[in-house]
Amino acid sequence: MLKLGMIGLPNVGKSTLFKALTNKQVDIQNYPFTTIDPNVGVVAVPDERLKPLAELSNSKKIINTTIEFYDIAGLVKGASQGEGLGNKFLANIREVDAIAHMVRVFEDKNITHVHNKIDPVGDIEIIQTELELADLQTKEKRNEKKDKDLPALDLLSNKKVIFVLNVSESQISEGWKPGPELLKAMAGRDYVVLSTPLELILSEATEDEKKEYLAGFNMKEPGLDLLIKQSYKTLGLVTFLTTGEDETRAWTAHKGDLIPKASRAIHTDFERLFIRAEVINWKTLLEAGGLVPARAKGLVRTVGRDYIIQEGDVVEILIGK
């Protein structure tokens, strides 16, 4: 399962976002180091393809693919030297596949900033510096051991990063975008813009209420959905699907995976026992009205071990014994 670690300076809105993501009660009081051990939540990846496929197949249930979110306590300047809660945080970051780096952009006199001023560019530089300093310590320790058989270094500064720019509700309504200095600080990496108080409201709203809120703030979808989807893109992941009477389900693979390797998501034995598979794009399947008419029209492909799994493939896999 994909693991995404949420990091940032204290009081940037991480725990509020985590609460919205999982509706899990976490302490979000207004002081640093509220979160010491990372809260962990498993979140379903939104996928609009599952419902129509399930209706087509009369599936008994729908199963989304998931992401594990880790709310890692706020870093501070000097964390690599043990300041704040220091190296404990850095060790937690090492365990995740990618980093969601939350940056405070909003102004709010009732919520203190750890450095008493709103400075998104400076905040990014502090976190990046701490990760690089921690990596430097890791390299120095490796050099001291002089052991060629040690595993490859897992450097924190090499982790994939998605910046989460936390703005005010009014900035969302106005269609706020980062300026040149902030874009330069993010160095071409992926980002999403959201407002954590608004995301918390959306996460607790009914579907009808959610539609009203989204329309009122000129949003096509919640920022959380954008973050989850962006996580997949940043990590080079694709989703393929299976559908039948028992269930319609989404599965995760890496972009470029051959279908036998991708099928390990369904069962670890499938890669070894793979014989062939039937593949059809999900839209083509819906337009055809099901697998039987799709086969009759020649729309279903039979593929072998050299087929590269594609985003939105619906697959049926034949295995041996």
C-alpha positions as a Markdown table, in Angstrom:
| # | Residue | x | y | z |
|---|---|---|---|---|
| 1 | Met | 0.0 | 0.0 | 0.0 |
| 2 | Leu | 1.2 | 3.5 | -0.9 |
| 3 | Lys | 2.4 | 5.5 | 2.2 |
| 4 | Leu | 2.3 | 9.2 | 2.1 |
| 5 | Gly | 3.8 | 11.2 | 5.0 |
| 6 | Met | 2.4 | 14.7 | 5.8 |
| 7 | Ile | 5.1 | 17.0 | 7.1 |
| 8 | Gly | 5.5 | 20.7 | 7.7 |
| 9 | Leu | 6.3 | 23.3 | 10.4 |
| 10 | Pro | 4.0 | 23.4 | 13.5 |
| 11 | Asn | 0.6 | 25.1 | 13.1 |
| 12 | Val | 0.5 | 24.9 | 9.3 |
| 13 | Gly | -2.8 | 22.8 | 9.2 |
| 14 | Lys | -1.5 | 19.2 | 8.9 |
| 15 | Ser | -3.6 | 17.7 | 11.6 |
| 16 | Thr | -6.7 | 19.5 | 10.4 |
| 17 | Leu | -6.1 | 18.1 | 6.9 |
| 18 | Phe | -5.5 | 14.7 | 8.4 |
| 19 | Lys | -8.8 | 14.9 | 10.3 |
| 20 | Ala | -10.6 | 15.8 | 7.1 |
| 21 | Leu | -8.9 | 12.9 | 5.2 |
| 22 | Thr | -9.8 | 10.2 | 7.7 |
| 23 | Asn | -12.5 | 11.8 | 9.9 |
| 24 | Lys | -10.2 | 10.4 | 12.6 |
| 25 | Gln | -10.2 | 12.5 | 15.8 |
| 26 | Val | -6.8 | 14.0 | 16.3 |
| 27 | Asp | -5.7 | 16.7 | 18.7 |
| 28 | Ile | -5.5 | 19.9 | 16.7 |
| 29 | Gln | -4.9 | 22.4 | 19.5 |
| 30 | Asn | -3.0 | 25.6 | 18.8 |
| 31 | Tyr | 0.5 | 24.7 | 20.0 |
| 32 | Pro | 3.6 | 23.0 | 18.5 |
| 33 | Phe | 4.2 | 19.3 | 18.9 |
| 34 | Thr | 0.6 | 18.3 | 19.3 |
| 35 | Thr | 1.3 | 15.2 | 17.2 |
| 36 | Ile | 4.2 | 13.2 | 18.5 |
| 37 | Asp | 3.6 | 9.7 | 17.0 |
| 38 | Pro | 2.4 | 9.9 | 13.5 |
| 39 | Asn | -1.4 | 9.3 | 13.2 |
| 40 | Val | -2.1 | 6.8 | 10.5 |
| 41 | Gly | -5.2 | 6.6 | 8.4 |
| 42 | Val | -6.2 | 4.5 | 5.4 |
| 43 | Val | -8.0 | 6.6 | 2.8 |
| 44 | Ala | -9.9 | 5.3 | -0.2 |
| 45 | Val | -8.7 | 6.7 | -3.6 |
| 46 | Pro | -11.7 | 8.4 | -5.3 |
| 47 | Asp | -12.5 | 6.7 | -8.6 |
| 48 | Glu | -15.6 | 7.6 | -10.6 |
| 49 | Arg | -15.2 | 4.6 | -12.8 |
| 50 | Leu | -16.1 | 2.0 | -10.2 |
| 51 | Lys | -19.8 | 2.8 | -9.8 |
| 52 | Pro | -20.8 | 2.5 | -13.5 |
| 53 | Leu | -18.7 | -0.6 | -13.9 |
| 54 | Ala | -20.4 | -2.1 | -10.8 |
| 55 | Glu | -23.8 | -1.3 | -12.1 |
| 56 | Leu | -22.9 | -2.9 | -15.5 |
| 57 | Ser | -21.8 | -6.1 | -13.8 |
| 58 | Asn | -24.4 | -6.1 | -11.0 |
| 59 | Ser | -21.5 | -6.3 | -8.5 |
| 60 | Lys | -22.3 | -7.0 | -4.9 |
| 61 | Lys | -19.7 | -4.6 | -3.7 |
| 62 | Ile | -17.2 | -1.9 | -4.8 |
| 63 | Ile | -13.6 | -1.7 | -3.4 |
| 64 | Asn | -11.4 | 1.3 | -4.0 |
| 65 | Thr | -7.7 | 1.2 | -3.9 |
| 66 | Thr | -6.2 | 2.9 | -0.8 |
| 67 | Ile | -3.4 | 5.2 | 0.4 |
| 68 | Glu | -2.0 | 5.2 | 3.9 |
| 69 | Phe | -1.5 | 8.8 | 5.2 |
| 70 | Tyr | 0.9 | 9.4 | 8.1 |
| 71 | Asp | 0.5 | 12.7 | 10.0 |
| 72 | Ile | 4.1 | 13.3 | 11.1 |
| 73 | Ala | 4.7 | 15.8 | 13.8 |
| 74 | Gly | 5.8 | 19.3 | 12.9 |
| 75 | Leu | 9.4 | 19.8 | 12.1 |
| 76 | Val | 11.3 | 22.9 | 13.3 |
| 77 | Lys | 14.6 | 24.6 | 12.4 |
| 78 | Gly | 17.3 | 22.5 | 14.0 |
| 79 | Ala | 15.4 | 19.2 | 13.9 |
| 80 | Ser | 18.4 | 17.4 | 12.4 |
| 81 | Gln | 20.3 | 18.4 | 15.5 |
| 82 | Gly | 17.5 | 17.2 | 17.8 |
| 83 | Glu | 15.6 | 20.4 | 18.2 |
| 84 | Gly | 11.8 | 20.1 | 18.9 |
| 85 | Leu | 11.2 | 16.4 | 18.6 |
| 86 | Gly | 14.0 | 16.1 | 16.1 |
| 87 | Asn | 15.3 | 12.9 | 14.7 |
| 88 | Lys | 12.2 | 11.0 | 15.7 |
| 89 | Phe | 10.3 | 12.9 | 13.0 |
| 90 | Leu | 13.1 | 12.3 | 10.5 |
| 91 | Ala | 13.0 | 8.6 | 11.1 |
| 92 | Asn | 9.2 | 8.6 | 10.5 |
| 93 | Ile | 9.7 | 10.4 | 7.2 |
| 94 | Arg | 12.2 | 7.7 | 6.1 |
| 95 | Glu | 9.4 | 5.1 | 6.2 |
| 96 | Val | 7.1 | 6.7 | 3.7 |
| 97 | Asp | 7.0 | 6.5 | -0.2 |
| 98 | Ala | 6.4 | 10.2 | -0.7 |
| 99 | Ile | 6.1 | 13.4 | 1.2 |
| 100 | Ala | 3.2 | 15.8 | 1.3 |
| 101 | His | 4.8 | 19.0 | 2.5 |
| 102 | Met | 2.2 | 21.4 | 3.8 |
| 103 | Val | 3.0 | 25.0 | 3.6 |
| 104 | Arg | 1.1 | 27.8 | 5.4 |
| 105 | Val | -0.1 | 30.6 | 3.1 |
| 106 | Phe | -3.1 | 31.8 | 5.0 |
| 107 | Glu | -3.2 | 34.7 | 7.5 |
| 108 | Asp | -4.9 | 34.1 | 10.8 |
| 109 | Lys | -4.1 | 36.1 | 13.9 |
| 110 | Asn | -5.7 | 33.4 | 16.1 |
| 111 | Ile | -3.2 | 30.8 | 14.9 |
| 112 | Thr | 0.4 | 31.5 | 15.8 |
| 113 | His | 3.2 | 30.9 | 13.3 |
| 114 | Val | 6.3 | 29.2 | 14.8 |
| 115 | His | 8.4 | 32.1 | 13.4 |
| 116 | Asn | 5.7 | 34.8 | 14.0 |
| 117 | Lys | 5.4 | 35.6 | 10.3 |
| 118 | Ile | 3.8 | 34.1 | 7.2 |
| 119 | Asp | 6.7 | 33.2 | 4.9 |
| 120 | Pro | 5.9 | 30.2 | 2.6 |
| 121 | Val | 9.3 | 30.4 | 0.8 |
| 122 | Gly | 11.2 | 30.6 | 4.1 |
| 123 | Asp | 9.2 | 27.7 | 5.5 |
| 124 | Ile | 10.0 | 25.5 | 2.5 |
| 125 | Glu | 13.7 | 26.3 | 2.8 |
| 126 | Ile | 13.8 | 25.4 | 6.5 |
| 127 | Ile | 12.2 | 21.9 | 5.9 |
| 128 | Gln | 14.4 | 21.3 | 2.9 |
| 129 | Thr | 17.5 | 22.3 | 4.8 |
| 130 | Glu | 16.7 | 19.9 | 7.7 |
| 131 | Leu | 16.1 | 17.0 | 5.4 |
| 132 | Glu | 19.5 | 17.7 | 3.6 |
| 133 | Leu | 21.3 | 18.0 | 7.0 |
| 134 | Ala | 19.8 | 14.7 | 8.1 |
| 135 | Asp | 21.0 | 13.1 | 4.9 |
| 136 | Leu | 24.5 | 14.5 | 5.4 |
| 137 | Gln | 24.6 | 12.9 | 8.9 |
| 138 | Thr | 23.5 | 9.6 | 7.3 |
| 139 | Lys | 26.3 | 9.8 | 4.7 |
| 140 | Glu | 28.9 | 10.6 | 7.4 |
| 141 | Lys | 27.8 | 7.6 | 9.4 |
| 142 | Arg | 28.0 | 5.4 | 6.3 |
| 143 | Asn | 31.5 | 6.6 | 5.6 |
| 144 | Glu | 32.6 | 5.8 | 9.2 |
| 145 | Lys | 31.4 | 2.2 | 8.7 |
| 146 | Lys | 33.3 | 1.8 | 5.4 |
| 147 | Asp | 31.2 | -1.3 | 4.6 |
| 148 | Lys | 30.6 | -1.8 | 0.9 |
| 149 | Asp | 27.8 | -4.4 | 1.6 |
| 150 | Leu | 25.5 | -1.9 | 3.3 |
| 151 | Pro | 22.2 | -1.3 | 1.5 |
| 152 | Ala | 21.7 | 1.7 | -0.7 |
| 153 | Leu | 21.1 | 5.0 | 1.1 |
| 154 | Asp | 17.5 | 6.0 | 1.5 |
| 155 | Leu | 18.0 | 9.8 | 1.4 |
| 156 | Leu | 15.2 | 12.0 | 2.7 |
| 157 | Ser | 15.9 | 14.8 | 0.3 |
| 158 | Asn | 15.4 | 12.4 | -2.6 |
| 159 | Lys | 11.9 | 11.5 | -1.6 |
| 160 | Lys | 9.1 | 12.5 | -4.1 |
| 161 | Val | 7.4 | 15.7 | -2.8 |
| 162 | Ile | 4.0 | 17.1 | -3.3 |
| 163 | Phe | 3.6 | 20.6 | -1.8 |
| 164 | Val | 0.2 | 21.3 | -0.2 |
| 165 | Leu | -0.4 | 25.0 | -0.1 |
| 166 | Asn | -2.8 | 25.8 | 2.7 |
| 167 | Val | -4.7 | 29.0 | 1.8 |
| 168 | Ser | -7.7 | 30.8 | 3.3 |
| 169 | Glu | -11.3 | 30.1 | 2.1 |
| 170 | Ser | -11.4 | 33.6 | 0.5 |
| 171 | Gln | -8.2 | 32.8 | -1.4 |
| 172 | Ile | -9.9 | 29.6 | -2.7 |
| 173 | Ser | -12.8 | 31.6 | -3.9 |
| 174 | Glu | -10.5 | 34.1 | -5.7 |
| 175 | Gly | -8.7 | 31.2 | -7.5 |
| 176 | Trp | -5.3 | 31.9 | -5.7 |
| 177 | Lys | -2.2 | 30.7 | -7.5 |
| 178 | Pro | 1.4 | 30.7 | -6.2 |
| 179 | Gly | 3.6 | 33.6 | -7.4 |
| 180 | Pro | 7.1 | 33.4 | -9.0 |
| 181 | Glu | 9.1 | 33.3 | -5.8 |
| 182 | Leu | 7.0 | 30.4 | -4.4 |
| 183 | Leu | 7.1 | 28.5 | -7.7 |
| 184 | Lys | 10.9 | 28.9 | -7.7 |
| 185 | Ala | 11.1 | 27.6 | -4.1 |
| 186 | Met | 9.1 | 24.5 | -5.1 |
| 187 | Ala | 11.6 | 23.9 | -7.8 |
| 188 | Gly | 9.2 | 22.5 | -10.4 |
| 189 | Arg | 7.7 | 19.9 | -8.1 |
| 190 | Asp | 4.0 | 19.0 | -8.0 |
| 191 | Tyr | 1.6 | 21.0 | -5.8 |
| 192 | Val | -2.0 | 21.3 | -4.8 |
| 193 | Val | -3.9 | 24.3 | -3.4 |
| 194 | Leu | -6.5 | 23.8 | -0.7 |
| 195 | Ser | -8.0 | 25.3 | 2.5 |
| 196 | Thr | -8.0 | 22.9 | 5.5 |
| 197 | Pro | -11.0 | 24.5 | 7.3 |
| 198 | Leu | -13.0 | 24.1 | 4.0 |
| 199 | Glu | -11.8 | 20.6 | 3.5 |
| 200 | Leu | -12.9 | 19.7 | 7.0 |
| 201 | Ile | -16.3 | 21.0 | 6.3 |
| 202 | Leu | -16.5 | 19.2 | 3.0 |
| 203 | Ser | -15.5 | 15.9 | 4.6 |
| 204 | Glu | -18.4 | 16.1 | 7.1 |
| 205 | Ala | -21.0 | 17.4 | 4.6 |
| 206 | Thr | -23.7 | 15.4 | 2.9 |
| 207 | Glu | -23.4 | 14.9 | -0.9 |
| 208 | Asp | -26.0 | 17.7 | -1.6 |
| 209 | Glu | -24.2 | 20.0 | 0.9 |
| 210 | Lys | -20.9 | 19.2 | -0.7 |
| 211 | Lys | -22.1 | 20.2 | -4.2 |
| 212 | Glu | -23.4 | 23.5 | -2.8 |
| 213 | Tyr | -20.0 | 24.3 | -1.1 |
| 214 | Leu | -18.0 | 23.3 | -4.2 |
| 215 | Ala | -20.2 | 25.6 | -6.4 |
| 216 | Gly | -20.0 | 28.4 | -3.9 |
| 217 | Phe | -16.2 | 28.3 | -3.8 |
| 218 | Asn | -15.8 | 27.7 | -7.6 |
| 219 | Met | -14.3 | 24.3 | -7.0 |
| 220 | Lys | -14.7 | 21.3 | -9.3 |
| 221 | Glu | -13.8 | 18.8 | -6.6 |
| 222 | Pro | -12.4 | 18.8 | -3.0 |
| 223 | Gly | -8.8 | 19.6 | -2.6 |
| 224 | Leu | -8.3 | 16.3 | -0.8 |
| 225 | Asp | -9.3 | 14.4 | -3.9 |
| 226 | Leu | -6.8 | 16.4 | -5.9 |
| 227 | Leu | -4.1 | 15.6 | -3.3 |
| 228 | Ile | -4.9 | 11.9 | -3.5 |
| 229 | Lys | -4.9 | 11.8 | -7.3 |
| 230 | Gln | -1.8 | 13.9 | -7.5 |
| 231 | Ser | 0.0 | 11.4 | -5.2 |
| 232 | Tyr | -0.6 | 8.7 | -7.7 |
| 233 | Lys | 0.7 | 10.8 | -10.6 |
| 234 | Thr | 3.8 | 12.0 | -8.6 |
| 235 | Leu | 4.7 | 8.4 | -7.8 |
| 236 | Gly | 4.1 | 7.1 | -11.3 |
| 237 | Leu | 1.2 | 4.9 | -10.4 |
| 238 | Val | -1.7 | 3.6 | -12.5 |
| 239 | Thr | -5.0 | 2.0 | -11.6 |
| 240 | Phe | -6.4 | -1.0 | -13.4 |
| 241 | Leu | -9.8 | -2.6 | -12.6 |
| 242 | Thr | -11.6 | -5.9 | -12.3 |
| 243 | Thr | -15.3 | -6.3 | -12.4 |
| 244 | Gly | -17.8 | -9.1 | -11.9 |
| 245 | Glu | -20.8 | -10.2 | -9.9 |
| 246 | Asp | -18.9 | -10.5 | -6.7 |
| 247 | Glu | -17.1 | -7.1 | -6.8 |
| 248 | Thr | -15.8 | -4.3 | -8.9 |
| 249 | Arg | -12.4 | -3.3 | -7.7 |
| 250 | Ala | -9.5 | -0.9 | -8.3 |
| 251 | Trp | -5.9 | -2.1 | -8.1 |
| 252 | Thr | -2.6 | -0.2 | -8.1 |
| 253 | Ala | 0.4 | -0.8 | -10.3 |
| 254 | His | 3.5 | 1.2 | -11.4 |
| 255 | Lys | 3.5 | 2.9 | -14.7 |
| 256 | Gly | 5.4 | 0.6 | -17.1 |
| 257 | Asp | 4.6 | -2.6 | -15.2 |
| 258 | Leu | 4.1 | -5.7 | -17.4 |
| 259 | Ile | 0.8 | -7.3 | -16.7 |
| 260 | Pro | 2.2 | -10.4 | -14.8 |
| 261 | Lys | 3.9 | -8.1 | -12.3 |
| 262 | Ala | 0.8 | -5.8 | -12.1 |
| 263 | Ser | -1.4 | -8.9 | -11.4 |
| 264 | Arg | 0.6 | -9.5 | -8.1 |
| 265 | Ala | -1.7 | -6.8 | -6.6 |
| 266 | Ile | -4.5 | -9.3 | -7.0 |
| 267 | His | -2.6 | -12.3 | -5.7 |
| 268 | Thr | 1.2 | -12.8 | -5.4 |
| 269 | Asp | 1.0 | -16.2 | -7.2 |
| 270 | Phe | -0.5 | -14.5 | -10.3 |
| 271 | Glu | 2.9 | -13.3 | -11.7 |
| 272 | Arg | 4.3 | -16.8 | -11.6 |
| 273 | Leu | 1.1 | -18.6 | -12.9 |
| 274 | Phe | 0.1 | -16.0 | -15.5 |
| 275 | Ile | -0.9 | -17.5 | -18.9 |
| 276 | Arg | -2.8 | -14.7 | -20.6 |
| 277 | Ala | -5.3 | -11.9 | -20.0 |
| 278 | Glu | -8.3 | -10.2 | -21.6 |
| 279 | Val | -8.0 | -6.4 | -21.5 |
| 280 | Ile | -10.4 | -3.6 | -22.4 |
| 281 | Asn | -10.5 | 0.1 | -21.6 |
| 282 | Trp | -13.2 | 0.9 | -19.0 |
| 283 | Lys | -14.9 | 3.4 | -21.2 |
| 284 | Thr | -15.0 | 1.1 | -24.2 |
| 285 | Leu | -16.5 | -1.6 | -21.9 |
| 286 | Leu | -19.3 | 0.7 | -20.7 |
| 287 | Glu | -20.1 | 1.8 | -24.3 |
| 288 | Ala | -20.2 | -1.8 | -25.4 |
| 289 | Gly | -22.7 | -2.7 | -22.6 |
| 290 | Gly | -20.6 | -5.5 | -21.1 |
| 291 | Leu | -17.9 | -8.1 | -21.8 |
| 292 | Val | -20.1 | -10.4 | -23.9 |
| 293 | Pro | -21.1 | -7.7 | -26.5 |
| 294 | Ala | -17.6 | -6.3 | -26.3 |
| 295 | Arg | -16.1 | -9.6 | -27.2 |
| 296 | Ala | -18.7 | -10.0 | -30.0 |
| 297 | Lys | -17.6 | -6.6 | -31.5 |
| 298 | Gly | -13.9 | -7.6 | -31.2 |
| 299 | Leu | -13.2 | -4.9 | -28.6 |
| 300 | Val | -11.5 | -7.2 | -26.1 |
| 301 | Arg | -7.8 | -7.8 | -26.5 |
| 302 | Thr | -6.1 | -11.1 | -25.5 |
| 303 | Val | -2.6 | -10.2 | -24.3 |
| 304 | Gly | 0.5 | -12.1 | -23.1 |
| 305 | Arg | 3.3 | -11.6 | -20.6 |
| 306 | Asp | 4.8 | -8.7 | -22.5 |
| 307 | Tyr | 1.7 | -6.4 | -22.3 |
| 308 | Ile | 2.2 | -3.2 | -20.3 |
| 309 | Ile | -0.7 | -2.4 | -18.0 |
| 310 | Gln | -2.4 | 0.9 | -18.8 |
| 311 | Glu | -4.4 | 3.4 | -16.8 |
| 312 | Gly | -8.1 | 2.3 | -16.8 |
| 313 | Asp | -7.6 | -1.2 | -18.1 |
| 314 | Val | -10.3 | -3.7 | -17.1 |
| 315 | Val | -8.7 | -7.1 | -17.0 |
| 316 | Glu | -9.6 | -10.8 | -16.7 |
| 317 | Ile | -6.5 | -12.9 | -16.0 |
| 318 | Leu | -6.1 | -16.6 | -16.8 |
| 319 | Ile | -3.6 | -18.5 | -14.6 |
| 320 | Gly | -2.2 | -22.0 | -14.7 |
| 321 | Lys | -1.6 | -24.4 | -11.8 |
